[in-house]
């Protein structure tokens, strides 16, 4: 999937927010699982996005998700953390040739090992911060860890599933 | 001066991060206590349009169940009507009293958005300022107490359900002792009651009801039943788990309680202070 510029991202933004707010926020299977797919938007932004813009987009995304889920800034704060750590994370995982600026970080475009590590660690950072802030009690430490790990797995597979269906057109260049 | 500028340039990214993070966190922590920015909830204009669209589809899923419950409630109410009683001493007396005047009226509303497995769970209902809803009013359904109105917009309001960490509802046990209802964020069917001294005898299955303070709920409205209890180490209180009367996983319709005498009681209580 080639980088298609601003229209693509505006549509993606709206769809991600609506999907999170109207659908995934209502799926509550228990054990503290909370499926969050919107971090995908931050990870999918072009590789050459400047860190400051990355954070501004994350801020807007978080605010939009917050209005749908009545969490008043919880998602905003966690999205910001993910956006702040994304450049470091991507730098760590960068191959010798660097990133192809024309591509975006979808499952079909990137190597499998890269996708698993980038999304796995990205979601882990985001979810750990989210649940720590949400519970805000050290007595619930193990419950936070349980929620984080189970939710990371659930979110990861949901994002993978969405990308396989909707963002799977690998174009021949 | 030039040092300062290079400093800012070097830490520019972190400074922007810190600035935005402070906004987000202050919003989060202030909002948990005081709902001061209504546009950031599901009751705002844009969000509620989408919620309403989804509701127009999903409302039919639980219709059968909702009808059954309504019918059950109707039967209960019908049993209390005078027409279902046989007069035993007809003609002997005539009821013409002014002993009772109405204190509570009720508004109906449908739940258009709700969660039950988050740390703080809210319900969005389709009755708002125009229908006469005010912040702090009590909300219940046919099973028991649901929560308290937290924030109101023109056509919608946000209900803080019993499944929030800071609900602190006054509840009454059958022997007359009262405690505070709390929720620990684990199980959507169980809540906790604190503040009951452990020399008070309680047993499993005891009904826990509302205490009727703070003008929100009539007294003796069901909240739940005692599920389990044990002593807290080094403390003279019971640690009580109660099974909530309301099943928050399938809540579709609620009623809002309007206390007609609330200004009177408020005035009186203010004078006393």
Interface residues (C-beta under 8 A of the other chain):
Chain A: X18 X21 X22 X25 X26 X28 X30 X32 X33 X34 X51 X52 X55 X56 X59 X62 X63 X66 X67 X68 X69 X70 X71 X72 X73 X74 X76 X77 X80 X81 X84 X133 X134 X135 X140 X143
Chain B: X12 X13 X14 X16 X17 X20 X21 X23 X24 X25 X26 X27 X28 X31 X32 X37 X39 X40 X41 X42 X44 X46 X47 X50 X51 X54 X115 X116 X117 X118 X119 X120 X122 X124 X158 X185 X186
